[in-house]
Amino acid sequence: MSSDATSVIPAQDAAARRLEIFTLDEAHDLLRLLQVIAGEGLDELSQEADWFVREIAARIPSEH
């Protein structure tokens, strides 16, 4: 796919496609990292990390 074609794909759709290539272990590692960032405060980065935590958690099975 050319860079021109990817520039018309909404960022969320592209991110969802890339998430599909993570292994389950990688997804859980990323989720833990984002949870730490989200828990550090209420700045813009923490809020964005919290959004990603919710999105990823909804798409992957629980570790336990």
CORDAWO-V937870 format. One record per residue. RES is the residue in one letter. PSI is psi in whole degrees, -180 to 180 (NA if undefined). OMEGA is omega in whole degrees, 0 to 359 (NA if undefined). BURIAL is 1 if it has 9 or more other ideal C-beta (glycine too) atoms within 8 Angstrom, else 0. Layout:
res->RES psi->PSI omega->OMEGA burial->BURIAL
res->RES psi->PSI omega->OMEGA burial->BURIAL
This chain:
res->M psi->133 omega->181 burial->0
res->S psi->162 omega->179 burial->0
res->S psi->-28 omega->176 burial->0
res->D psi->-41 omega->180 burial->0
res->A psi->-39 omega->181 burial->0
res->T psi->-23 omega->181 burial->1
res->S psi->-17 omega->179 burial->0
res->V psi->-6 omega->178 burial->0
res->I psi->126 omega->178 burial->0
res->P psi->144 omega->184 burial->0
res->A psi->-40 omega->181 burial->0
res->Q psi->-43 omega->179 burial->0
res->D psi->-42 omega->179 burial->0
res->A psi->-42 omega->179 burial->1
res->A psi->-40 omega->179 burial->0
res->A psi->-41 omega->179 burial->1
res->R psi->-41 omega->180 burial->0
res->R psi->-36 omega->180 burial->0
res->L psi->-31 omega->180 burial->1
res->E psi->-22 omega->182 burial->0
res->I psi->-5 omega->175 burial->0
res->F psi->146 omega->169 burial->1
res->T psi->164 omega->179 burial->0
res->L psi->-41 omega->178 burial->0
res->D psi->-42 omega->178 burial->0
res->E psi->-41 omega->179 burial->0
res->A psi->-41 omega->178 burial->1
res->H psi->-38 omega->176 burial->1
res->D psi->-45 omega->179 burial->0
res->L psi->-42 omega->179 burial->1
res->L psi->-45 omega->178 burial->1
res->R psi->-43 omega->179 burial->0
res->L psi->-46 omega->180 burial->0
res->L psi->-34 omega->177 burial->1
res->Q psi->-38 omega->177 burial->1
res->V psi->-47 omega->180 burial->0
res->I psi->-43 omega->181 burial->1
res->A psi->-33 omega->183 burial->1
res->G psi->-4 omega->185 burial->0
res->E psi->-10 omega->180 burial->0
res->G psi->-170 omega->183 burial->0
res->L psi->22 omega->177 burial->0
res->D psi->176 omega->184 burial->0
res->E psi->-40 omega->180 burial->0
res->L psi->-42 omega->179 burial->0
res->S psi->-41 omega->179 burial->1
res->Q psi->-40 omega->178 burial->1
res->E psi->-42 omega->177 burial->0
res->A psi->-40 omega->179 burial->1
res->D psi->-40 omega->178 burial->1
res->W psi->-45 omega->179 burial->0
res->F psi->-36 omega->176 burial->1
res->V psi->-49 omega->181 burial->1
res->R psi->-43 omega->181 burial->0
res->E psi->-46 omega->181 burial->0
res->I psi->-44 omega->180 burial->1
res->A psi->-33 omega->180 burial->0
res->A psi->-17 omega->186 burial->0
res->R psi->-11 omega->181 burial->0
res->I psi->150 omega->176 burial->1
res->P psi->154 omega->178 burial->0
res->S psi->152 omega->177 burial->0
res->E psi->-29 omega->188 burial->0
res->H psi->NA omega->NA burial->0
